[in-house]
Amino acid sequence: MPVTSSNIKKPTVAGNDGEQYNLHSVWNKAFINALLICIFLSLVLALIVNWFFNPGFALLVFFLCIAMFVAGIITFHFTAGKKNTNQSLALSYGATFNSDANNYRSLVERVSDAFVAIDKDWNYTYLNKKASEIFNRSAESLVGKNIWDEFPESVDGLFYHACHKAINTQELQWLEAYYQPMDKWFENRIYPSKEGITIFFKDITDIKKVSQALQQNDEKYRSLIEQASDGIVITDLEGIIQEVNRSIANMIGFEKTELEGRHIGEFLHHDEANSIPLRINELLQGKSLLYERRLLKKNGSYLPVEINSKMASTHTLIGFIRDITERKKAEEEINKSTERFELIAEAANDIIWDHDFINNITWGNKKLYSLYGVKPGDMVINFEMFINHIHPSEREGIRYRMGKAFERRESLIAEQFHFRTSTGEYRIFYDRANVRYNKEGKPVRILGAMQDITDTEKFKQQLIKEKELSDTIINSLPGIFYLFNAEGKYLRWNKNLENISGYSSEEIKNIHPLIFFDDDEKELIAKKITNVFITGEDTVETRFITKNGEQLPYYFTGRAIIYEGENCLVGVGLDFSDKQKAEKAILESEEKYRMIIEHATDGIFMADADTVFLDVNTAGCRMLGYQLDELIGLKFTNLIPEEDKVTNPVQFKAMQQGHSIINERRLLRKNGSLIDVEISAKLLPDGRYQSFIRDITERKRAEDKLLQSEQKYKLMFDNNPLPMWMTSLPGLDIIDVNEAAIRQYGYSREEFLQLNTRQLRPVEDVEYFLNEVEKMEPNKINLRVWRHKRKDGSIIHVETFSHQIFYEGRHAWLGLSHDITDKHVAKELLQKSYDDIRELASSLQTIREDERTIIAREIHDELGQQLTGLKMDLHWLSKKINSHDEAILKKMNESKLLINATIDSVRKIATDLRPSILDDLGLLAALEWQGEEFEKRSGTKVSFVNKAGDITVKPEIATTIFRIYQELLTNINRHARASEIKVELKIEKERLVFSLQDNGVGFDTEEIKNKKTLGLLGIKERTLLLGGAYDFKSAIGKGSVTCISIPLGFKESLK
C-alpha cells in the first residue's frame, strides 16, 4: 500500500533524564528508516536503469547506493549526534514521499481516451469526439484523408514506424511520442487488423509535466490523479481495494468510501471469474496485463471496461480502468457493417470481388472461389489468375483497355469477355468495377461484380434469328402487313406498305393508321380498330389512300395480340379489286404459313387451355414418334415423366401473366424412351398455348462424347499418313506434330517443337507466308500451296489444309501437309507445254497473216490485172464485131457484167484476206472503214470514237485489234440482233484499250464459258499472245460489252 501522511507515526521525546535513551531510540529509528528508504531508492533507481540501460549496470547502481548509505551512517555518527528527533522524522517523511512519487509516475503516463480508425491505405475512417478535440479538427474534415498527408511531420518518426510495424507483424504496439508541432506528448496503443489499425491515444503532456512536479509537491500529484479520465484502482496482493480515484467512482456510480476495503472480485461479472482470472501470480512476476472485463455498477448493470494491471510496489497492485462503451459500440457497428456487406455479397447473384493491387490479392464471395474451382483459404487468387482464365484472343485487349483506363484515372470500368470456369467451359461475363487510386494516381484497389450473361447472349442471338425469320415471312406476304399499338403507333410493317402507300419508313413511324383513309370513313375504321381490341378480331373493306391521293379498294384484317408487353393490332391488307384474287392470295398465304410450319426443323405444338393438342407439325410428330391423329386430343402433361412434374413443373401461372417461358425438360416418346428438349412456350390471346420444341438429345450426347471425340481426334492426328502439326496463335510456334511430319521433314519431335513455321520455308517466302496467314479465315478450311524446306535444306512443294481448332485450352492452327512436288514438276512441264503450244500458235498466226497478205497481194496484183485486161479486150471486141445479132450482143454484155462481178469478188476476197487499208493507212482508218462496211451490209448503226489520238501501233497490235473487231462484228451480226454498236479506242496507263458495246439481246456469260466457242477463244488467245487482258460482260436482254487491253510497250518477243 502506498505510504500517506496518515501512515507516519510521530515519535515522542522523554524528559531530560531520559534524553539519552530517547536520542538513542530516535537514532535507532532514524537508522532503520534511512536504511529502508535507501534500499527502496536504490531499488527504484536500479529498476529505472534496468529499464533504460541493462541489468548489469542496474546491479552496479544498487551496490553504489548501499555504499553511499554506509558512508552516510559514518558521517551521521560524527556530525548528527546532537540533532533533535524532528530532523529524523523529516528525513523519514521525505523518503516516504519520494517513494509515493515513483509509485504513481507509471499511473499518470497511461491515462488516455481518444480513438481513431485507419484503413490499409492510411486513410481515416473514424474519429471519436476526444480525438477531434485533441486535433482541433472536426471528424468530417479528416475522414477519408491520409494520416501522413495531414501530419507529414510524423513521417519516418517513431510513431510512423510503430504503425507500419503493427500492420506488418499484426501485433499490438505501444509507445509514447512527442509531437513537436503541438508541443505535446501522446501515449499511443496501436491495434492491428486485416482492414487497418485502431489507435487509442491520449494527451499525456500534462502528465509528463506533473510527473516532474510530483517530486516536489504531493498535493499536486494527488489532484492530477483525481482529475484523470481513466479509473485508478490500487489493491493489495489479496485483491482488497486500498485506494481509488474519483473517475472510477463516477464510472460505476459508487462512492470512494463504498469501494475502498472491499474485494475487487465483488465488482466483476460472475461469468468472467473463470474465463478471465485475475492472474496475480503473473503480475508478481513483473508482467503487465491488458484485458477487457465487465464491472458492476451501483444500479446493477455492467460496464464494459479495459484494464491495464501491473505491480505498483512490492505489496500493491495497480489497475488503470478505461470505459470502452463507445469503442464497443463502434466495434459493434463495424462488425454489423462487415457482416451486412458479407451477407449482401453472398446473397447477390453476381460474383463479387475485391482486388488489392499493392499485395496482388483478390478477395470475393463464395461464387468467386467456385468460379475458379477452389475453396476460400485454400489458394490466393491474384490478377494473373484472372487474366489466364480469360479467352486467349481477348487477353491483350483487356490488358490494353485497363491500362488506358488507369492512365485516364477512370473510376468505372466495364468489360465483356469469355472466362474459363472451373469446368473448363468458356462462358460470357459482363464485369463492372470501381477503381480507387492513391495520391500519385496509381490504382491501389478495384472492386467489381461479374455477371454471367452466357444464356442471355444465346437468347439474344436466338431472338435475332427469330426476328430475321419473321421479317422474311412478313416481307414475303402478299399485300400490306402492319402491327400497331392501342395508341396507333406503328411498330412493324412490311416493304409493301412503304411501296404501295408512298410513305417512307421514317414517315410511317410518326403517322396514325387513320391517315390512310378518307375522312368520311375514318369513324368506321376507328370503330373497327376499337372492336379488335375488345373482341379480338375484325375485318373491313374500304378505300386505301396513298400519299399521292390515289384510292385503292382494299380488304383489311385485324387481330389483337400482345407484342413486347403491350396490346397491339396485327393484320394484312389485300387489294380486293379482284375478290377472287384476294381470296386466292389469302389461301396461298395460309398455305405458305402452313408450309413454313411444316418445314420447320423444330416441333410446333398448338394446345387448348387444358394443354390438349389441337395441331402439331410434322417435325413435332416425328420427334415424339406419334402420328398426327394420335397426338390430337392428347394432353401435353401426359408427355412429362411423373418425377419431372414435381421437380420441373410447367409454369402455367407465368404464361397466364403474359410471359414467354423457355426451359429444358424431358419428354416421353411413344415407345417410352425419353428425349431432352428445349421448349419455348407462351399463351396466345385466344387462350391457346403455342410451343416450339427443339430436340437437344444430340447436343447432350455431343457433350458426353466430347472427350471421346478429342481422344479419337488425337489418335487420328498421330496416325494420319500425311504430315500434320499444331501451331500456336498468334506466334505460329509448332506445339505438336505427328510421325508422318517427322519422317517427311527429317526433324526429331524435340527439334520440331523448338521450330516456328517461318523456319519451314525459304527466307524469301516468309513475307508472302505471313501476308497469306493474315488472310486466312479461322472458321474455314484454308487451302494454300507453299514451298517448304526440309532439315537437309532440300525444297519440296506442299499443299496445306489449315483451320483453327481449340487445342489444350487455347486456339491453334491445325495444318495438314500434302507433298505435291511431283505434281508441281508435272504442272511446270504442262505449263511449259502450254507456253510452247501458245508460241507455236502465235507463229502459225503470224505465218497465216503473212500468207494471207501474200495471197491478197497476188490476187489483187496478178488476177486483178488479168481480169482488167480481159475486160478491156472484151470491150475492144464488142466494138470491132459489127453484128446486129441480138444473141451475140446480149452475150457480150453478159460477159462484161460477169467480168465486172468477178473483179468485185476478187477485190472482196483480197480485202477479206488482208485489207490493204490496214497496211496503207493504219489501224484507225481500218477500224472506221470496217465499221462503215458493216453498217452498209447489216443496217446496224456503228459509231466509232477515237480517244487515243493519232497513234501508230506495231503491226502485231494493229492486226490483232482489227481481227478481233471483225470477229466481234460477225458475232453481233449472227446472234445479237442489235440496232446500235458503240466502238471506242483510248489509252489508259500505257495500255491501248479497245471496247465495243451493243444493245442486242445479250447472253449468259456462265453458259458461254461452258461452251467451246472458237470465236471467243480466238479473241482470248489473240489478246494473251500480246500480253493483254480481255473482259466479256453481258446479261440476257441487256446487250454486251467487250473490253480488250494491250500494253503499248509490248516487245517483239513473239516474233
C-alpha positions, 0 to 999 in steps of 0.5 A, a space after each residue: 500500500 502506498 505510504 500517506 501522511 496518515 501512515 507516519 507515526 510521530 515519535 515522542 521525546 522523554 524528559 531530560 533524564 531520559 534524553 539519552 535513551 530517547 536520542 538513542 531510540 530516535 537514532 535507532 529509528 532514524 537508522 532503520 528508516 534511512 536504511 529502508 528508504 535507501 534500499 527502496 531508492 536504490 531499488 527504484 533507481 536500479 529498476 529505472 536503469 534496468 529499464 533504460 540501460 541493462 541489468 548489469 549496470 542496474 546491479 552496479 547502481 544498487 551496490 553504489 547506493 548501499 555504499 553511499 548509505 554506509 558512508 552516510 551512517 559514518 558521517 551521521 555518527 560524527 556530525 548528527 549526534 546532537 540533532 533533535 528527533 524532528 530532523 529524523 522524522 523529516 528525513 523519514 517523511 521525505 523518503 516516504 514521499 519520494 517513494 509515493 512519487 515513483 509509485 504513481 509516475 507509471 499511473 499518470 503516463 497511461 491515462 488516455 481516451 481518444 480513438 481513431 480508425 485507419 484503413 490499409 491505405 492510411 486513410 481515416 475512417 473514424 474519429 471519436 469526439 476526444 480525438 477531434 478535440 485533441 486535433 482541433 479538427 472536426 471528424 468530417 474534415 479528416 475522414 477519408 484523408 491520409 494520416 501522413 498527408 495531414 501530419 507529414 511531420 510524423 513521417 519516418 518518426 517513431 510513431 510512423 514506424 510503430 504503425 507500419 510495424 503493427 500492420 506488418 507483424 499484426 501485433 499490438 504496439 505501444 509507445 509514447 511520442 512527442 509531437 513537436 508541432 503541438 508541443 505535446 506528448 501522446 501515449 499511443 496503443 496501436 491495434 492491428 487488423 486485416 482492414 487497418 489499425 485502431 489507435 487509442 491515444 491520449 494527451 499525456 503532456 500534462 502528465 509528463 509535466 506533473 510527473 516532474 512536479 510530483 517530486 516536489 509537491 504531493 498535493 499536486 500529484 494527488 489532484 492530477 490523479 483525481 482529475 484523470 479520465 481513466 479509473 485508478 484502482 490500487 489493491 493489495 496482493 489479496 485483491 482488497 481495494 486500498 485506494 481509488 480515484 474519483 473517475 472510477 467512482 463516477 464510472 460505476 456510480 459508487 462512492 470512494 468510501 463504498 469501494 475502498 476495503 472491499 474485494 475487487 472480485 465483488 465488482 466483476 461479472 460472475 461469468 468472467 471469474 473463470 474465463 478471465 482470472 485475475 492472474 496475480 501470480 503473473 503480475 508478481 512476476 513483473 508482467 503487465 496485463 491488458 484485458 477487457 472485463 465487465 464491472 458492476 455498477 451501483 444500479 446493477 448493470 455492467 460496464 464494459 471496461 479495459 484494464 491495464 494491471 501491473 505491480 505498483 510496489 512490492 505489496 500493491 497492485 495497480 489497475 488503470 480502468 478505461 470505459 470502452 462503451 463507445 469503442 464497443 459500440 463502434 466495434 459493434 457497428 463495424 462488425 454489423 457493417 462487415 457482416 451486412 456487406 458479407 451477407 449482401 455479397 453472398 446473397 447477390 447473384 453476381 460474383 463479387 470481388 475485391 482486388 488489392 493491387 499493392 499485395 496482388 490479392 483478390 478477395 470475393 464471395 463464395 461464387 468467386 472461389 467456385 468460379 475458379 474451382 477452389 475453396 476460400 483459404 485454400 489458394 490466393 487468387 491474384 490478377 494473373 489468375 484472372 487474366 489466364 482464365 480469360 479467352 486467349 484472343 481477348 487477353 491483350 485487349 483487356 490488358 490494353 483497355 485497363 491500362 488506358 483506363 488507369 492512365 485516364 484515372 477512370 473510376 468505372 470500368 466495364 468489360 465483356 469477355 469469355 472466362 474459363 470456369 472451373 469446368 473448363 467451359 468458356 462462358 460470357 461475363 459482363 464485369 463492372 468495377 470501381 477503381 480507387 487510386 492513391 495520391 500519385 494516381 496509381 490504382 491501389 484497389 478495384 472492386 467489381 461484380 461479374 455477371 454471367 450473361 452466357 444464356 442471355 447472349 444465346 437468347 439474344 442471338 436466338 431472338 435475332 434469328 427469330 426476328 430475321 425469320 419473321 421479317 422474311 415471312 412478313 416481307 414475303 406476304 402478299 399485300 400490306 402487313 402492319 402491327 400497331 399499338 392501342 395508341 396507333 403507333 406503328 411498330 412493324 410493317 412490311 416493304 409493301 406498305 412503304 411501296 404501295 402507300 408512298 410513305 417512307 419508313 421514317 414517315 410511317 413511324 410518326 403517322 396514325 393508321 387513320 391517315 390512310 383513309 378518307 375522312 368520311 370513313 375514318 369513324 368506321 375504321 376507328 370503330 373497327 380498330 376499337 372492336 379488335 381490341 375488345 373482341 379480338 378480331 375484325 375485318 373491313 373493306 374500304 378505300 386505301 389512300 396513298 400519299 399521292 391521293 390515289 384510292 385503292 379498294 382494299 380488304 383489311 384484317 385485324 387481330 389483337 395480340 400482345 407484342 413486347 408487353 403491350 396490346 397491339 393490332 396485327 393484320 394484312 391488307 389485300 387489294 380486293 379489286 379482284 375478290 377472287 384474287 384476294 381470296 386466292 392470295 389469302 389461301 396461298 398465304 395460309 398455305 405458305 404459313 402452313 408450309 413454313 410450319 411444316 418445314 420447320 426443323 423444330 416441333 410446333 405444338 398448338 394446345 387448348 387451355 387444358 394443354 390438349 393438342 389441337 395441331 402439331 407439325 410434322 417435325 413435332 410428330 416425328 420427334 415424339 414418334 406419334 402420328 398426327 391423329 394420335 397426338 390430337 386430343 392428347 394432353 401435353 402433361 401426359 408427355 412429362 415423366 411423373 418425377 419431372 412434374 414435381 421437380 420441373 413443373 410447367 409454369 402455367 401461372 407465368 404464361 397466364 401473366 403474359 410471359 414467354 417461358 423457355 426451359 429444358 425438360 424431358 419428354 416421353 416418346 411413344 415407345 417410352 424412351 425419353 428425349 431432352 428438349 428445349 421448349 419455348 412456350 407462351 399463351 396466345 390471346 385466344 387462350 391457346 398455348 403455342 410451343 416450339 420444341 427443339 430436340 437437344 438429345 444430340 447436343 447432350 450426347 455431343 457433350 458426353 462424347 466430347 472427350 471421346 471425340 478429342 481422344 479419337 481426334 488425337 489418335 487420328 492426328 498421330 496416325 494420319 499418313 500425311 504430315 500434320 502439326 499444331 501451331 500456336 496463335 498468334 506466334 505460329 510456334 509448332 506445339 505438336 506434330 505427328 510421325 508422318 511430319 517427322 519422317 517427311 521433314 527429317 526433324 526429331 519431335 524435340 527439334 520440331 517443337 523448338 521450330 516456328 513455321 517461318 523456319 519451314 520455308 525459304 527466307 524469301 517466302 516468309 513475307 508472302 507466308 505471313 501476308 497469306 496467314 493474315 488472310 486466312 479465315 479461322 472458321 474455314 478450311 484454308 487451302 494454300 500451296 507453299 514451298 517448304 524446306 526440309 532439315 537437309 535444306 532440300 525444297 519440296 512443294 506442299 499443299 496445306 489444309 489449315 483451320 483453327 481448332 481449340 487445342 489444350 485450352 487455347 486456339 491453334 492452327 491445325 495444318 495438314 501437309 500434302 507433298 505435291 512436288 511431283 505434281 508441281 514438276 508435272 504442272 511446270 512441264 504442262 505449263 511449259 507445254 502450254 507456253 510452247 503450244 501458245 508460241 507455236 500458235 502465235 507463229 502459225 498466226 503470224 505465218 497465216 497473216 503473212 500468207 494471207 497478205 501474200 495471197 491478197 497481194 497476188 490476187 489483187 496484183 496478178 488476177 486483178 490485172 488479168 481480169 482488167 485486161 480481159 475486160 478491156 479486150 472484151 470491150 475492144 471486141 464488142 466494138 470491132 464485131 459489127 453484128 446486129 445479132 441480138 444473141 451475140 450482143 446480149 452475150 457480150 454484155 453478159 460477159 462484161 457484167 460477169 467480168 465486172 462481178 468477178 473483179 468485185 469478188 476478187 477485190 472482196 476476197 483480197 480485202 477479206 484476206 488482208 485489207 490493204 487499208 490496214 497496211 496503207 493507212 493504219 489501224 484507225 482508218 481500218 477500224 472506221 472503214 470496217 465499221 462503215 462496211 458493216 453498217 452498209 451490209 447489216 443496217 446496224 448503226 456503228 459509231 466509232 470514237 477515237 480517244 487515243 489520238 493519232 497513234 501508230 501501233 506495231 503491226 502485231 497490235 494493229 492486226 490483232 485489234 482489227 481481227 478481233 473487231 471483225 470477229 466481234 462484228 460477225 458475232 453481233 451480226 449472227 446472234 445479237 440482233 442489235 440496232 446500235 454498236 458503240 466502238 471506242 479506242 483510248 489509252 489508259 496507263 500505257 495500255 491501248 484499250 479497245 471496247 465495243 458495246 451493243 444493245 442486242 439481246 445479250 447472253 449468259 456469260 456462265 453458259 458461254 464459258 461452258 461452251 467451246 466457242 472458237 470465236 471467243 477463244 480466238 479473241 482470248 488467245 489473240 489478246 494473251 499472245 500480246 500480253 493483254 487482258 480481255 473482259 466479256 460482260 453481258 446479261 440476257 436482254 441487256 446487250 454486251 460489252 467487250 473490253 480488250 487491253 494491250 500494253 503499248 510497250 509490248 516487245 517483239 518477243 513473239 516474233 
